[in-house]
Amino acid sequence: MLTVKILGSGCANCRKLEAVAREAATEAGVQAEFFKITDMQTIMAYDLLSTPGLVINEKLVASGRIPSKADVQGWLQAA
């Protein structure tokens, strides 16, 4: 099972990113466990320049934007 983390303060973009990531995982048939990370010190440990951030299996794959569902599916399948 993959670990997917949404990094951010819980803003609208963070919630949108989580929705896109969950939808991508469901459509790709990928089992993933989702976590919301709002603690700034934890977020900074990922070298994140701007939120929201998307981490799959401890690898930062996107930051400061909401990637397309197709991008997220590609990252999930590559992980």
PDB file with SEQRES, HELIX, SHEET and CRYST1 records, atoms N, CA, C and O in Angstrom:
SEQRES   1 A   79  MET LEU THR VAL LYS ILE LEU GLY SER GLY CYS ALA ASN          
SEQRES   2 A   79  CYS ARG LYS LEU GLU ALA VAL ALA ARG GLU ALA ALA THR          
SEQRES   3 A   79  GLU ALA GLY VAL GLN ALA GLU PHE PHE LYS ILE THR ASP          
SEQRES   4 A   79  MET GLN THR ILE MET ALA TYR ASP LEU LEU SER THR PRO          
SEQRES   5 A   79  GLY LEU VAL ILE ASN GLU LYS LEU VAL ALA SER GLY ARG          
SEQRES   6 A   79  ILE PRO SER LYS ALA ASP VAL GLN GLY TRP LEU GLN ALA          
SEQRES   7 A   79  ALA                                                          
HELIX    1 AA1 ALA A   12  ALA A   28  1                                  17    
HELIX    2 AA2 MET A   40  MET A   44  1                                   5    
HELIX    3 AA3 LYS A   69  ALA A   78  1                                  10    
SHEET    1 AA1 4 ALA A  32  ILE A  37  0                                        
SHEET    2 AA1 4 LEU A   2  LEU A   7  1                                        
SHEET    3 AA1 4 GLY A  53  ILE A  56 -1                                        
SHEET    4 AA1 4 LYS A  59  SER A  63 -1                                        
CRYST1    1.000    1.000    1.000  90.00  90.00  90.00 P 1           1          
ATOM      1  N   MET A   1       0.844  -1.190   0.000  1.00  0.00           N  
ATOM      2  CA  MET A   1       0.000   0.000   0.000  1.00  0.00           C  
ATOM      3  C   MET A   1       0.884   1.246   0.000  1.00  0.00           C  
ATOM      4  O   MET A   1       1.884   1.320   0.713  1.00  0.00           O  
ATOM      5  N   LEU A   2       0.489   2.222  -0.818  1.00  0.00           N  
ATOM      6  CA  LEU A   2       1.251   3.462  -0.910  1.00  0.00           C  
ATOM      7  C   LEU A   2       0.875   4.413   0.217  1.00  0.00           C  
ATOM      8  O   LEU A   2      -0.230   4.352   0.755  1.00  0.00           O  
ATOM      9  N   THR A   3       1.796   5.281   0.561  1.00  0.00           N  
ATOM     10  CA  THR A   3       1.536   6.336   1.530  1.00  0.00           C  
ATOM     11  C   THR A   3       1.512   7.652   0.772  1.00  0.00           C  
ATOM     12  O   THR A   3       2.481   8.013   0.105  1.00  0.00           O  
ATOM     13  N   VAL A   4       0.396   8.368   0.878  1.00  0.00           N  
ATOM     14  CA  VAL A   4       0.240   9.649   0.196  1.00  0.00           C  
ATOM     15  C   VAL A   4       0.030  10.717   1.259  1.00  0.00           C  
ATOM     16  O   VAL A   4      -0.851  10.596   2.111  1.00  0.00           O  
ATOM     17  N   LYS A   5       0.849  11.766   1.202  1.00  0.00           N  
ATOM     18  CA  LYS A   5       0.721  12.856   2.166  1.00  0.00           C  
ATOM     19  C   LYS A   5       0.405  14.151   1.436  1.00  0.00           C  
ATOM     20  O   LYS A   5       1.010  14.479   0.415  1.00  0.00           O  
ATOM     21  N   ILE A   6      -0.560  14.877   1.988  1.00  0.00           N  
ATOM     22  CA  ILE A   6      -0.914  16.196   1.488  1.00  0.00           C  
ATOM     23  C   ILE A   6      -0.311  17.189   2.478  1.00  0.00           C  
ATOM     24  O   ILE A   6      -0.677  17.197   3.653  1.00  0.00           O  
ATOM     25  N   LEU A   7       0.609  18.021   2.006  1.00  0.00           N  
ATOM     26  CA  LEU A   7       1.272  18.980   2.880  1.00  0.00           C  
ATOM     27  C   LEU A   7       0.646  20.355   2.702  1.00  0.00           C  
ATOM     28  O   LEU A   7       0.527  20.851   1.581  1.00  0.00           O  
ATOM     29  N   GLY A   8       0.247  20.968   3.809  1.00  0.00           N  
ATOM     30  CA  GLY A   8      -0.315  22.313   3.723  1.00  0.00           C  
ATOM     31  C   GLY A   8      -1.125  22.657   4.952  1.00  0.00           C  
ATOM     32  O   GLY A   8      -1.327  21.832   5.843  1.00  0.00           O  
ATOM     33  N   SER A   9      -1.584  23.898   4.979  1.00  0.00           N  
ATOM     34  CA  SER A   9      -2.271  24.422   6.160  1.00  0.00           C  
ATOM     35  C   SER A   9      -3.730  23.988   6.238  1.00  0.00           C  
ATOM     36  O   SER A   9      -4.395  24.221   7.247  1.00  0.00           O  
ATOM     37  N   GLY A  10      -4.228  23.358   5.179  1.00  0.00           N  
ATOM     38  CA  GLY A  10      -5.641  22.982   5.162  1.00  0.00           C  
ATOM     39  C   GLY A  10      -6.458  23.984   4.354  1.00  0.00           C  
ATOM     40  O   GLY A  10      -7.681  24.037   4.486  1.00  0.00           O  
ATOM     41  N   CYS A  11      -5.793  24.775   3.522  1.00  0.00           N  
ATOM     42  CA  CYS A  11      -6.458  25.778   2.695  1.00  0.00           C  
ATOM     43  C   CYS A  11      -7.272  25.107   1.590  1.00  0.00           C  
ATOM     44  O   CYS A  11      -7.250  23.884   1.453  1.00  0.00           O  
ATOM     45  N   ALA A  12      -7.979  25.900   0.815  1.00  0.00           N  
ATOM     46  CA  ALA A  12      -8.822  25.377  -0.264  1.00  0.00           C  
ATOM     47  C   ALA A  12      -7.993  24.576  -1.269  1.00  0.00           C  
ATOM     48  O   ALA A  12      -8.439  23.524  -1.727  1.00  0.00           O  
ATOM     49  N   ASN A  13      -6.800  25.052  -1.617  1.00  0.00           N  
ATOM     50  CA  ASN A  13      -5.949  24.336  -2.570  1.00  0.00           C  
ATOM     51  C   ASN A  13      -5.500  22.997  -2.006  1.00  0.00           C  
ATOM     52  O   ASN A  13      -5.388  22.020  -2.747  1.00  0.00           O  
ATOM     53  N   CYS A  14      -5.241  22.941  -0.700  1.00  0.00           N  
ATOM     54  CA  CYS A  14      -4.835  21.682  -0.066  1.00  0.00           C  
ATOM     55  C   CYS A  14      -5.973  20.671  -0.151  1.00  0.00           C  
ATOM     56  O   CYS A  14      -5.746  19.499  -0.448  1.00  0.00           O  
ATOM     57  N   ARG A  15      -7.184  21.122   0.107  1.00  0.00           N  
ATOM     58  CA  ARG A  15      -8.348  20.225   0.034  1.00  0.00           C  
ATOM     59  C   ARG A  15      -8.583  19.772  -1.400  1.00  0.00           C  
ATOM     60  O   ARG A  15      -8.942  18.617  -1.632  1.00  0.00           O  
ATOM     61  N   LYS A  16      -8.384  20.666  -2.364  1.00  0.00           N  
ATOM     62  CA  LYS A  16      -8.555  20.325  -3.777  1.00  0.00           C  
ATOM     63  C   LYS A  16      -7.516  19.282  -4.190  1.00  0.00           C  
ATOM     64  O   LYS A  16      -7.839  18.328  -4.897  1.00  0.00           O  
ATOM     65  N   LEU A  17      -6.267  19.465  -3.748  1.00  0.00           N  
ATOM     66  CA  LEU A  17      -5.203  18.515  -4.064  1.00  0.00           C  
ATOM     67  C   LEU A  17      -5.541  17.145  -3.491  1.00  0.00           C  
ATOM     68  O   LEU A  17      -5.351  16.126  -4.155  1.00  0.00           O  
ATOM     69  N   GLU A  18      -6.039  17.119  -2.265  1.00  0.00           N  
ATOM     70  CA  GLU A  18      -6.399  15.838  -1.656  1.00  0.00           C  
ATOM     71  C   GLU A  18      -7.500  15.149  -2.463  1.00  0.00           C  
ATOM     72  O   GLU A  18      -7.449  13.938  -2.680  1.00  0.00           O  
ATOM     73  N   ALA A  19      -8.486  15.916  -2.903  1.00  0.00           N  
ATOM     74  CA  ALA A  19      -9.585  15.347  -3.685  1.00  0.00           C  
ATOM     75  C   ALA A  19      -9.064  14.767  -5.002  1.00  0.00           C  
ATOM     76  O   ALA A  19      -9.458  13.669  -5.396  1.00  0.00           O  
ATOM     77  N   VAL A  20      -8.187  15.498  -5.676  1.00  0.00           N  
ATOM     78  CA  VAL A  20      -7.618  15.029  -6.941  1.00  0.00           C  
ATOM     79  C   VAL A  20      -6.814  13.751  -6.709  1.00  0.00           C  
ATOM     80  O   VAL A  20      -6.926  12.801  -7.483  1.00  0.00           O  
ATOM     81  N   ALA A  21      -6.009  13.722  -5.656  1.00  0.00           N  
ATOM     82  CA  ALA A  21      -5.156  12.561  -5.365  1.00  0.00           C  
ATOM     83  C   ALA A  21      -6.001  11.331  -5.023  1.00  0.00           C  
ATOM     84  O   ALA A  21      -5.710  10.229  -5.487  1.00  0.00           O  
ATOM     85  N   ARG A  22      -7.042  11.519  -4.212  1.00  0.00           N  
ATOM     86  CA  ARG A  22      -7.906  10.393  -3.851  1.00  0.00           C  
ATOM     87  C   ARG A  22      -8.631   9.844  -5.086  1.00  0.00           C  
ATOM     88  O   ARG A  22      -8.742   8.631  -5.264  1.00  0.00           O  
ATOM     89  N   GLU A  23      -9.114  10.745  -5.923  1.00  0.00           N  
ATOM     90  CA  GLU A  23      -9.812  10.342  -7.146  1.00  0.00           C  
ATOM     91  C   GLU A  23      -8.861   9.590  -8.079  1.00  0.00           C  
ATOM     92  O   GLU A  23      -9.228   8.569  -8.661  1.00  0.00           O  
ATOM     93  N   ALA A  24      -7.649  10.097  -8.215  1.00  0.00           N  
ATOM     94  CA  ALA A  24      -6.648   9.466  -9.084  1.00  0.00           C  
ATOM     95  C   ALA A  24      -6.342   8.047  -8.599  1.00  0.00           C  
ATOM     96  O   ALA A  24      -6.261   7.116  -9.401  1.00  0.00           O  
ATOM     97  N   ALA A  25      -6.173   7.888  -7.289  1.00  0.00           N  
ATOM     98  CA  ALA A  25      -5.867   6.572  -6.729  1.00  0.00           C  
ATOM     99  C   ALA A  25      -7.028   5.603  -6.961  1.00  0.00           C  
ATOM    100  O   ALA A  25      -6.816   4.452  -7.342  1.00  0.00           O  
ATOM    101  N   THR A  26      -8.242   6.071  -6.733  1.00  0.00           N  
ATOM    102  CA  THR A  26      -9.426   5.230  -6.917  1.00  0.00           C  
ATOM    103  C   THR A  26      -9.547   4.786  -8.370  1.00  0.00           C  
ATOM    104  O   THR A  26      -9.756   3.607  -8.653  1.00  0.00           O  
ATOM    105  N   GLU A  27      -9.413   5.746  -9.294  1.00  0.00           N  
ATOM    106  CA  GLU A  27      -9.560   5.429 -10.714  1.00  0.00           C  
ATOM    107  C   GLU A  27      -8.452   4.519 -11.224  1.00  0.00           C  
ATOM    108  O   GLU A  27      -8.671   3.718 -12.133  1.00  0.00           O  
ATOM    109  N   ALA A  28      -7.251   4.642 -10.635  1.00  0.00           N  
ATOM    110  CA  ALA A  28      -6.124   3.809 -11.067  1.00  0.00           C  
ATOM    111  C   ALA A  28      -6.135   2.447 -10.375  1.00  0.00           C  
ATOM    112  O   ALA A  28      -5.333   1.573 -10.703  1.00  0.00           O  
ATOM    113  N   GLY A  29      -7.049   2.271  -9.414  1.00  0.00           N  
ATOM    114  CA  GLY A  29      -7.125   1.015  -8.684  1.00  0.00           C  
ATOM    115  C   GLY A  29      -5.935   0.814  -7.752  1.00  0.00           C  
ATOM    116  O   GLY A  29      -5.530  -0.315  -7.473  1.00  0.00           O  
ATOM    117  N   VAL A  30      -5.382   1.932  -7.276  1.00  0.00           N  
ATOM    118  CA  VAL A  30      -4.200   1.886  -6.406  1.00  0.00           C  
ATOM    119  C   VAL A  30      -4.655   2.032  -4.956  1.00  0.00           C  
ATOM    120  O   VAL A  30      -5.422   2.933  -4.619  1.00  0.00           O  
ATOM    121  N   GLN A  31      -4.165   1.123  -4.102  1.00  0.00           N  
ATOM    122  CA  GLN A  31      -4.481   1.241  -2.676  1.00  0.00           C  
ATOM    123  C   GLN A  31      -3.490   2.199  -2.044  1.00  0.00           C  
ATOM    124  O   GLN A  31      -2.277   2.020  -2.152  1.00  0.00           O  
ATOM    125  N   ALA A  32      -4.021   3.219  -1.384  1.00  0.00           N  
ATOM    126  CA  ALA A  32      -3.159   4.225  -0.769  1.00  0.00           C  
ATOM    127  C   ALA A  32      -3.759   4.680   0.543  1.00  0.00           C  
ATOM    128  O   ALA A  32      -4.976   4.737   0.718  1.00  0.00           O  
ATOM    129  N   GLU A  33      -2.860   5.001   1.459  1.00  0.00           N  
ATOM    130  CA  GLU A  33      -3.267   5.547   2.750  1.00  0.00           C  
ATOM    131  C   GLU A  33      -2.963   7.038   2.703  1.00  0.00           C  
ATOM    132  O   GLU A  33      -1.840   7.435   2.392  1.00  0.00           O  
ATOM    133  N   PHE A  34      -3.955   7.861   3.010  1.00  0.00           N  
ATOM    134  CA  PHE A  34      -3.808   9.309   2.903  1.00  0.00           C  
ATOM    135  C   PHE A  34      -3.612   9.958   4.267  1.00  0.00           C  
ATOM    136  O   PHE A  34      -4.264   9.598   5.247  1.00  0.00           O  
ATOM    137  N   PHE A  35      -2.696  10.925   4.307  1.00  0.00           N  
ATOM    138  CA  PHE A  35      -2.428  11.681   5.532  1.00  0.00           C  
ATOM    139  C   PHE A  35      -2.396  13.160   5.186  1.00  0.00           C  
ATOM    140  O   PHE A  35      -1.869  13.559   4.147  1.00  0.00           O  
ATOM    141  N   LYS A  36      -2.972  13.974   6.080  1.00  0.00           N  
ATOM    142  CA  LYS A  36      -2.874  15.420   5.930  1.00  0.00           C  
ATOM    143  C   LYS A  36      -1.806  15.895   6.909  1.00  0.00           C  
ATOM    144  O   LYS A  36      -1.896  15.634   8.108  1.00  0.00           O  
ATOM    145  N   ILE A  37      -0.806  16.586   6.400  1.00  0.00           N  
ATOM    146  CA  ILE A  37       0.262  17.090   7.250  1.00  0.00           C  
ATOM    147  C   ILE A  37       0.125  18.615   7.323  1.00  0.00           C  
ATOM    148  O   ILE A  37       0.291  19.306   6.317  1.00  0.00           O  
ATOM    149  N   THR A  38      -0.177  19.131   8.510  1.00  0.00           N  
ATOM    150  CA  THR A  38      -0.359  20.571   8.658  1.00  0.00           C  
ATOM    151  C   THR A  38       0.721  21.199   9.535  1.00  0.00           C  
ATOM    152  O   THR A  38       0.812  22.424   9.625  1.00  0.00           O  
ATOM    153  N   ASP A  39       1.538  20.369  10.181  1.00  0.00           N  
ATOM    154  CA  ASP A  39       2.597  20.878  11.049  1.00  0.00           C  
ATOM    155  C   ASP A  39       3.724  21.475  10.196  1.00  0.00           C  
ATOM    156  O   ASP A  39       4.335  20.780   9.384  1.00  0.00           O  
ATOM    157  N   MET A  40       3.989  22.772  10.392  1.00  0.00           N  
ATOM    158  CA  MET A  40       4.965  23.474   9.549  1.00  0.00           C  
ATOM    159  C   MET A  40       6.371  22.869   9.625  1.00  0.00           C  
ATOM    160  O   MET A  40       7.064  22.803   8.610  1.00  0.00           O  
ATOM    161  N   GLN A  41       6.797  22.432  10.801  1.00  0.00           N  
ATOM    162  CA  GLN A  41       8.148  21.852  10.913  1.00  0.00           C  
ATOM    163  C   GLN A  41       8.247  20.559  10.107  1.00  0.00           C  
ATOM    164  O   GLN A  41       9.264  20.300   9.463  1.00  0.00           O  
ATOM    165  N   THR A  42       7.204  19.762  10.145  1.00  0.00           N  
ATOM    166  CA  THR A  42       7.180  18.525   9.365  1.00  0.00           C  
ATOM    167  C   THR A  42       7.192  18.849   7.879  1.00  0.00           C  
ATOM    168  O   THR A  42       7.907  18.213   7.105  1.00  0.00           O  
ATOM    169  N   ILE A  43       6.396  19.839   7.482  1.00  0.00           N  
ATOM    170  CA  ILE A  43       6.324  20.239   6.075  1.00  0.00           C  
ATOM    171  C   ILE A  43       7.691  20.731   5.587  1.00  0.00           C  
ATOM    172  O   ILE A  43       8.110  20.388   4.481  1.00  0.00           O  
ATOM    173  N   MET A  44       8.380  21.524   6.393  1.00  0.00           N  
ATOM    174  CA  MET A  44       9.680  22.076   5.992  1.00  0.00           C  
ATOM    175  C   MET A  44      10.723  20.972   5.802  1.00  0.00           C  
ATOM    176  O   MET A  44      11.682  21.157   5.053  1.00  0.00           O  
ATOM    177  N   ALA A  45      10.552  19.852   6.456  1.00  0.00           N  
ATOM    178  CA  ALA A  45      11.498  18.739   6.318  1.00  0.00           C  
ATOM    179  C   ALA A  45      11.495  18.177   4.897  1.00  0.00           C  
ATOM    180  O   ALA A  45      12.433  17.486   4.500  1.00  0.00           O  
ATOM    181  N   TYR A  46      10.446  18.472   4.133  1.00  0.00           N  
ATOM    182  CA  TYR A  46      10.359  17.979   2.754  1.00  0.00           C  
ATOM    183  C   TYR A  46      10.912  18.975   1.728  1.00  0.00           C  
ATOM    184  O   TYR A  46      10.734  18.772   0.527  1.00  0.00           O  
ATOM    185  N   ASP A  47      11.577  20.043   2.175  1.00  0.00           N  
ATOM    186  CA  ASP A  47      12.103  21.066   1.259  1.00  0.00           C  
ATOM    187  C   ASP A  47      11.005  21.631   0.362  1.00  0.00           C  
ATOM    188  O   ASP A  47      11.214  21.858  -0.829  1.00  0.00           O  
ATOM    189  N   LEU A  48       9.858  21.850   0.942  1.00  0.00           N  
ATOM    190  CA  LEU A  48       8.711  22.372   0.215  1.00  0.00           C  
ATOM    191  C   LEU A  48       8.799  23.889   0.167  1.00  0.00           C  
ATOM    192  O   LEU A  48       8.882  24.539   1.210  1.00  0.00           O  
ATOM    193  N   LEU A  49       8.782  24.458  -1.034  1.00  0.00           N  
ATOM    194  CA  LEU A  49       8.879  25.907  -1.167  1.00  0.00           C  
ATOM    195  C   LEU A  49       7.524  26.586  -1.014  1.00  0.00           C  
ATOM    196  O   LEU A  49       7.427  27.660  -0.421  1.00  0.00           O  
ATOM    197  N   SER A  50       6.482  25.959  -1.547  1.00  0.00           N  
ATOM    198  CA  SER A  50       5.148  26.521  -1.382  1.00  0.00           C  
ATOM    199  C   SER A  50       4.118  25.398  -1.353  1.00  0.00           C  
ATOM    200  O   SER A  50       4.297  24.350  -1.973  1.00  0.00           O  
ATOM    201  N   THR A  51       3.047  25.639  -0.626  1.00  0.00           N  
ATOM    202  CA  THR A  51       2.003  24.632  -0.487  1.00  0.00           C  
ATOM    203  C   THR A  51       0.959  24.842  -1.575  1.00  0.00           C  
ATOM    204  O   THR A  51       0.904  25.932  -2.145  1.00  0.00           O  
ATOM    205  N   PRO A  52       0.151  23.878  -1.882  1.00  0.00           N  
ATOM    206  CA  PRO A  52       0.148  22.545  -1.287  1.00  0.00           C  
ATOM    207  C   PRO A  52       1.247  21.657  -1.857  1.00  0.00           C  
ATOM    208  O   PRO A  52       1.755  21.892  -2.953  1.00  0.00           O  
ATOM    209  N   GLY A  53       1.600  20.634  -1.089  1.00  0.00           N  
ATOM    210  CA  GLY A  53       2.600  19.676  -1.548  1.00  0.00           C  
ATOM    211  C   GLY A  53       2.013  18.279  -1.560  1.00  0.00           C  
ATOM    212  O   GLY A  53       1.134  17.945  -0.766  1.00  0.00           O  
ATOM    213  N   LEU A  54       2.523  17.467  -2.484  1.00  0.00           N  
ATOM    214  CA  LEU A  54       2.076  16.085  -2.578  1.00  0.00           C  
ATOM    215  C   LEU A  54       3.285  15.174  -2.438  1.00  0.00           C  
ATOM    216  O   LEU A  54       4.251  15.288  -3.193  1.00  0.00           O  
ATOM    217  N   VAL A  55       3.226  14.265  -1.463  1.00  0.00           N  
ATOM    218  CA  VAL A  55       4.317  13.329  -1.199  1.00  0.00           C  
ATOM    219  C   VAL A  55       3.778  11.918  -1.382  1.00  0.00           C  
ATOM    220  O   VAL A  55       2.760  11.556  -0.791  1.00  0.00           O  
ATOM    221  N   ILE A  56       4.461  11.119  -2.200  1.00  0.00           N  
ATOM    222  CA  ILE A  56       4.079   9.719  -2.393  1.00  0.00           C  
ATOM    223  C   ILE A  56       5.257   8.855  -1.954  1.00  0.00           C  
ATOM    224  O   ILE A  56       6.358   8.963  -2.496  1.00  0.00           O  
ATOM    225  N   ASN A  57       5.009   7.995  -0.963  1.00  0.00           N  
ATOM    226  CA  ASN A  57       6.068   7.144  -0.391  1.00  0.00           C  
ATOM    227  C   ASN A  57       7.319   7.955  -0.046  1.00  0.00           C  
ATOM    228  O   ASN A  57       8.435   7.591  -0.417  1.00  0.00           O  
ATOM    229  N   GLU A  58       7.110   9.056   0.668  1.00  0.00           N  
ATOM    230  CA  GLU A  58       8.184   9.925   1.171  1.00  0.00           C  
ATOM    231  C   GLU A  58       8.939  10.689   0.082  1.00  0.00           C  
ATOM    232  O   GLU A  58       9.998  11.253   0.356  1.00  0.00           O  
ATOM    233  N   LYS A  59       8.416  10.719  -1.145  1.00  0.00           N  
ATOM    234  CA  LYS A  59       9.060  11.480  -2.224  1.00  0.00           C  
ATOM    235  C   LYS A  59       8.151  12.634  -2.607  1.00  0.00           C  
ATOM    236  O   LYS A  59       6.995  12.426  -2.974  1.00  0.00           O  
ATOM    237  N   LEU A  60       8.675  13.860  -2.521  1.00  0.00           N  
ATOM    238  CA  LEU A  60       7.912  15.043  -2.908  1.00  0.00           C  
ATOM    239  C   LEU A  60       7.772  15.054  -4.427  1.00  0.00           C  
ATOM    240  O   LEU A  60       8.773  15.127  -5.139  1.00  0.00           O  
ATOM    241  N   VAL A  61       6.539  14.982  -4.930  1.00  0.00           N  
ATOM    242  CA  VAL A  61       6.324  14.927  -6.376  1.00  0.00           C  
ATOM    243  C   VAL A  61       5.718  16.217  -6.932  1.00  0.00           C  
ATOM    244  O   VAL A  61       5.822  16.479  -8.131  1.00  0.00           O  
ATOM    245  N   ALA A  62       5.088  17.023  -6.078  1.00  0.00           N  
ATOM    246  CA  ALA A  62       4.502  18.279  -6.550  1.00  0.00           C  
ATOM    247  C   ALA A  62       4.441  19.280  -5.417  1.00  0.00           C  
ATOM    248  O   ALA A  62       4.178  18.921  -4.269  1.00  0.00           O  
ATOM    249  N   SER A  63       4.686  20.544  -5.747  1.00  0.00           N  
ATOM    250  CA  SER A  63       4.550  21.585  -4.726  1.00  0.00           C  
ATOM    251  C   SER A  63       4.094  22.885  -5.373  1.00  0.00           C  
ATOM    252  O   SER A  63       4.460  23.200  -6.505  1.00  0.00           O  
ATOM    253  N   GLY A  64       3.292  23.625  -4.629  1.00  0.00           N  
ATOM    254  CA  GLY A  64       2.852  24.939  -5.068  1.00  0.00           C  
ATOM    255  C   GLY A  64       1.824  24.933  -6.192  1.00  0.00           C  
ATOM    256  O   GLY A  64       1.537  25.975  -6.780  1.00  0.00           O  
ATOM    257  N   ARG A  65       1.268  23.759  -6.491  1.00  0.00           N  
ATOM    258  CA  ARG A  65       0.279  23.686  -7.565  1.00  0.00           C  
ATOM    259  C   ARG A  65      -0.593  22.460  -7.346  1.00  0.00           C  
ATOM    260  O   ARG A  65      -0.285  21.594  -6.527  1.00  0.00           O  
ATOM    261  N   ILE A  66      -1.679  22.405  -8.089  1.00  0.00           N  
ATOM    262  CA  ILE A  66      -2.539  21.229  -8.057  1.00  0.00           C  
ATOM    263  C   ILE A  66      -2.308  20.500  -9.377  1.00  0.00           C  
ATOM    264  O   ILE A  66      -2.746  20.965 -10.429  1.00  0.00           O  
ATOM    265  N   PRO A  67      -1.624  19.364  -9.324  1.00  0.00           N  
ATOM    266  CA  PRO A  67      -1.330  18.625 -10.557  1.00  0.00           C  
ATOM    267  C   PRO A  67      -2.602  18.014 -11.139  1.00  0.00           C  
ATOM    268  O   PRO A  67      -3.614  17.879 -10.452  1.00  0.00           O  
ATOM    269  N   SER A  68      -2.530  17.652 -12.405  1.00  0.00           N  
ATOM    270  CA  SER A  68      -3.687  17.003 -13.037  1.00  0.00           C  
ATOM    271  C   SER A  68      -3.852  15.592 -12.476  1.00  0.00           C  
ATOM    272  O   SER A  68      -2.916  15.008 -11.929  1.00  0.00           O  
ATOM    273  N   LYS A  69      -5.064  15.061 -12.624  1.00  0.00           N  
ATOM    274  CA  LYS A  69      -5.335  13.710 -12.151  1.00  0.00           C  
ATOM    275  C   LYS A  69      -4.424  12.713 -12.875  1.00  0.00           C  
ATOM    276  O   LYS A  69      -3.946  11.751 -12.273  1.00  0.00           O  
ATOM    277  N   ALA A  70      -4.186  12.951 -14.177  1.00  0.00           N  
ATOM    278  CA  ALA A  70      -3.327  12.056 -14.957  1.00  0.00           C  
ATOM    279  C   ALA A  70      -1.888  12.055 -14.415  1.00  0.00           C  
ATOM    280  O   ALA A  70      -1.244  11.009 -14.347  1.00  0.00           O  
ATOM    281  N   ASP A  71      -1.398  13.240 -14.030  1.00  0.00           N  
ATOM    282  CA  ASP A  71      -0.039  13.312 -13.430  1.00  0.00           C  
ATOM    283  C   ASP A  71       0.019  12.486 -12.163  1.00  0.00           C  
ATOM    284  O   ASP A  71       0.948  11.705 -11.963  1.00  0.00           O  
ATOM    285  N   VAL A  72      -0.983  12.661 -11.304  1.00  0.00           N  
ATOM    286  CA  VAL A  72      -1.010  11.952 -10.019  1.00  0.00           C  
ATOM    287  C   VAL A  72      -1.077  10.448 -10.250  1.00  0.00           C  
ATOM    288  O   VAL A  72      -0.401   9.684  -9.560  1.00  0.00           O  
ATOM    289  N   GLN A  73      -1.896  10.010 -11.226  1.00  0.00           N  
ATOM    290  CA  GLN A  73      -1.998   8.579 -11.510  1.00  0.00           C  
ATOM    291  C   GLN A  73      -0.639   8.022 -11.964  1.00  0.00           C  
ATOM    292  O   GLN A  73      -0.251   6.919 -11.579  1.00  0.00           O  
ATOM    293  N   GLY A  74       0.068   8.792 -12.778  1.00  0.00           N  
ATOM    294  CA  GLY A  74       1.390   8.362 -13.229  1.00  0.00           C  
ATOM    295  C   GLY A  74       2.352   8.193 -12.066  1.00  0.00           C  
ATOM    296  O   GLY A  74       3.091   7.211 -12.000  1.00  0.00           O  
ATOM    297  N   TRP A  75       2.340   9.155 -11.148  1.00  0.00           N  
ATOM    298  CA  TRP A  75       3.224   9.084  -9.976  1.00  0.00           C  
ATOM    299  C   TRP A  75       2.863   7.906  -9.080  1.00  0.00           C  
ATOM    300  O   TRP A  75       3.742   7.222  -8.555  1.00  0.00           O  
ATOM    301  N   LEU A  76       1.574   7.677  -8.910  1.00  0.00           N  
ATOM    302  CA  LEU A  76       1.120   6.564  -8.065  1.00  0.00           C  
ATOM    303  C   LEU A  76       1.562   5.233  -8.655  1.00  0.00           C  
ATOM    304  O   LEU A  76       2.016   4.347  -7.931  1.00  0.00           O  
ATOM    305  N   GLN A  77       1.431   5.093  -9.962  1.00  0.00           N  
ATOM    306  CA  GLN A  77       1.790   3.841 -10.601  1.00  0.00           C  
ATOM    307  C   GLN A  77       3.307   3.636 -10.650  1.00  0.00           C  
ATOM    308  O   GLN A  77       3.786   2.502 -10.651  1.00  0.00           O  
ATOM    309  N   ALA A  78       4.053   4.733 -10.690  1.00  0.00           N  
ATOM    310  CA  ALA A  78       5.522   4.633 -10.718  1.00  0.00           C  
ATOM    311  C   ALA A  78       6.068   4.313  -9.331  1.00  0.00           C  
ATOM    312  O   ALA A  78       7.169   3.774  -9.212  1.00  0.00           O  
ATOM    313  N   ALA A  79       5.319   4.636  -8.285  1.00  0.00           N  
ATOM    314  CA  ALA A  79       5.812   4.457  -6.914  1.00  0.00           C  
ATOM    315  C   ALA A  79       5.797   2.991  -6.495  1.00  0.00           C  
ATOM    316  O   ALA A  79       6.180   2.666  -5.371  1.00  0.00           O  
TER     317      ALA A  79                                                      
END                                                                             
